[in-house]
C-alpha cells in the first residue's frame, strides 16, 4: 500500500535551500584565512615548492578542479592525488586510512603546503595525513565543517571551517574559498604585470650621456 505523502512545495523548498547558502555566506568571514593562504602559496612558489590538495569523494573533485586552476590561472605549482592507480595501490597495500599519508611520504618535500579537505573533519585518512605532514614540518591547511572542534581542524596551521552539517553546502563553500585564493593571486599577478609594463613604457629610450651606435 502506497503511503499518502504530502506533495513538496517546490518554491518553499528552494527558498529554504538558497537561504541556507546565503546564511552561511554572510555569516562566514574568511578573508583573513584567504589572505594568509594566498601569502603562504606565493611564498611557497617563490621558494620552488608546491601545494598538494587532497580530499575524498566530492572533496577529491574539488581538489582536482582547484589544483588545475592554481597551476593555470595563478601560476602556483599544485598537484592532487586523484590518480586511481595511486589510490588503489596504496590503499590496498597500507589500508585506506593510510594511503594519503603514504602518498605524502613519496611526493611531499620540506616547504610544501598540504591542503586537506574533509566535510566532517573526521576522515581518518585526512587526520593521519595531517599528523604525518606536521611530523615532517610541512604546513597544513584544513577545510572542514560540522563540529568547530573537529579532529582535522585541530591539526591545521590555517583552518577554513563552515558552521554547517550539510555536505553540499560545505563542499560548495570549500570550493568557493579555494578559488577565491586562486583568483586573488591571479588578480595580483595581472595588476603587477600591467604596472610593470606601464613603467617600462615610460622609460626613456635613450640618453644623451651614453653614446649610441652610429
C-alpha positions in Angstrom: 0.0 0.0 0.0 1.4 3.4 -1.0 1.9 5.9 1.7 -0.2 9.1 1.5 2.6 11.7 1.3 2.2 15.4 1.1 3.5 17.0 -2.1 6.6 19.0 -2.0 6.1 22.8 -2.2 8.9 23.4 -4.7 9.1 27.2 -4.3 9.2 26.8 -0.5 11.9 24.1 -0.7 14.1 26.3 -3.0 13.6 29.4 -0.8 14.8 27.4 2.2 17.6 25.8 0.2 19.1 29.0 -1.1 18.5 30.7 2.3 20.9 28.2 3.9 23.6 29.1 1.4 23.0 32.8 1.9 23.1 32.4 5.7 26.5 30.6 5.6 27.9 33.2 3.1 27.0 36.3 5.2 28.0 34.5 8.4 31.4 33.3 7.4 34.2 35.9 7.1 37.2 34.0 5.9 39.1 37.0 4.4 41.9 36.7 6.9 42.3 33.0 6.1 42.1 33.6 2.4 44.9 36.3 2.6 47.0 34.0 4.8 46.8 31.1 2.4 47.5 33.4 -0.6 50.7 34.7 1.1 51.6 31.1 2.0 51.2 29.8 -1.6 53.1 32.8 -3.1 56.0 32.2 -0.7 55.9 28.5 -1.4 56.1 29.2 -5.2 58.9 31.7 -4.7 61.0 29.0 -3.0 60.3 26.5 -5.7 58.0 24.4 -3.6 54.4 23.2 -4.4 51.0 22.8 -3.0 49.2 19.4 -2.6 45.4 19.3 -2.3 43.7 16.1 -1.2 40.1 15.1 -0.4 37.6 12.1 -0.5 34.6 11.9 -2.9 33.3 15.3 -3.7 36.2 16.9 -1.9 38.5 14.9 -4.3 36.7 16.6 -7.2 37.3 20.0 -5.6 41.0 19.1 -5.3 41.2 18.3 -9.0 39.4 21.4 -10.1 41.3 23.8 -7.8 44.8 22.2 -8.4 44.3 22.8 -12.2 43.2 26.4 -11.6 46.1 27.1 -9.3 48.5 25.9 -11.9 46.9 27.6 -14.9 45.4 30.8 -13.6 47.5 31.6 -10.5 50.9 30.2 -11.6 51.2 28.2 -8.4 52.6 24.7 -8.8 50.0 22.4 -7.4 49.1 18.7 -7.6 46.5 16.3 -6.3 46.4 12.5 -5.6 43.4 11.6 -7.7 45.1 9.0 -9.9 43.1 5.8 -9.4 46.2 3.6 -9.7 47.9 5.5 -6.9 44.9 5.4 -4.6 44.1 1.7 -5.1 47.7 0.7 -4.9 48.4 2.5 -1.6 45.0 1.7 -0.1 45.5 -2.0 -1.0 49.0 -2.2 0.5 48.6 0.1 3.5 44.9 0.4 4.1 42.6 3.2 3.1 43.2 5.2 6.3 46.9 5.4 5.5 47.0 5.9 1.7 47.2 9.8 1.8 49.9 9.6 4.5 51.9 7.2 2.2 51.4 9.4 -0.8 52.7 12.4 1.1 55.7 10.4 2.1 56.5 9.7 -1.5 55.7 13.1 -3.1 55.9 15.9 -0.4 59.1 17.7 0.3 60.0 20.2 3.0 58.4 23.6 2.3 55.4 22.2 0.5 51.9 23.3 1.5 49.4 20.4 2.3 45.7 21.3 1.8 43.4 18.6 3.3 39.6 18.7 2.7 37.1 16.8 4.8 33.5 18.0 5.2 33.1 16.3 8.6 36.6 16.9 9.7 36.6 13.3 10.8 38.0 11.4 7.8 40.7 9.1 9.2 42.9 9.3 6.2 43.0 13.1 6.3 43.7 13.1 10.0 46.6 10.7 9.6 47.8 12.8 6.7 47.7 15.9 8.8 49.6 14.3 11.6 52.2 12.9 9.2 52.7 16.3 7.5 53.1 18.1 10.8 55.7 15.5 11.9 57.7 16.3 8.8 57.5 20.0 9.3 55.1 20.6 6.4 52.5 23.4 6.6 48.9 22.0 6.9 45.8 23.9 5.7 42.4 22.3 6.5 38.9 22.7 5.1 36.2 21.2 7.2 32.6 21.7 8.6 30.4 20.1 11.2 31.9 20.5 14.7 34.1 23.5 15.3 36.3 21.3 17.3 36.7 18.5 14.7 39.9 16.5 14.6 41.2 17.7 11.3 40.7 21.4 12.2 42.7 20.8 15.4 45.7 19.8 13.3 45.9 22.6 10.9 48.1 25.7 10.7 45.5 27.6 8.7 41.9 26.4 9.0 38.8 27.1 6.9 35.7 26.0 8.8 32.0 26.1 7.9 29.3 26.1 10.6 27.1 23.6 8.7 26.3 19.9 8.7 25.0 19.9 5.1 27.6 18.2 2.8 26.6 20.1 -0.3 26.8 23.5 1.5 30.1 22.6 3.0 31.6 21.4 -0.3 30.4 24.4 -2.3 32.0 26.8 0.1 35.2 24.9 0.3 35.5 25.2 -3.5 34.4 28.9 -3.4 37.1 29.7 -0.8 39.9 27.8 -2.6 39.0 29.5 -5.9 38.9 32.9 -4.2 42.5 32.4 -3.2 43.3 31.3 -6.7 41.6 34.4 -8.2 43.2 36.8 -5.7 46.7 35.5 -6.7 45.8 35.8 -10.4 44.5 39.3 -10.0 47.6 40.4 -8.1 49.8 38.9 -10.8 47.8 40.7 -13.6 47.9 44.1 -11.9 51.6 43.7 -11.1 52.4 42.8 -14.7 50.4 45.7 -16.1 52.1 48.1 -13.7 55.5 46.8 -14.7 54.6 47.2 -18.4 53.4 50.7 -17.9 56.6 51.7 -16.1 58.8 50.2 -18.8 56.9 52.1 -21.5 57.5 55.4 -19.7 61.3 54.8 -19.5 63.4 57.0 -21.9 64.6 55.1 -24.9 68.0 56.8 -24.9 70.2 59.1 -23.0 72.4 62.0 -24.3 75.2 61.0 -21.9 75.5 57.5 -23.3 76.9 57.2 -26.8 74.8 55.1 -29.2 75.9 53.1 -32.3 76.4 55.2 -35.4 
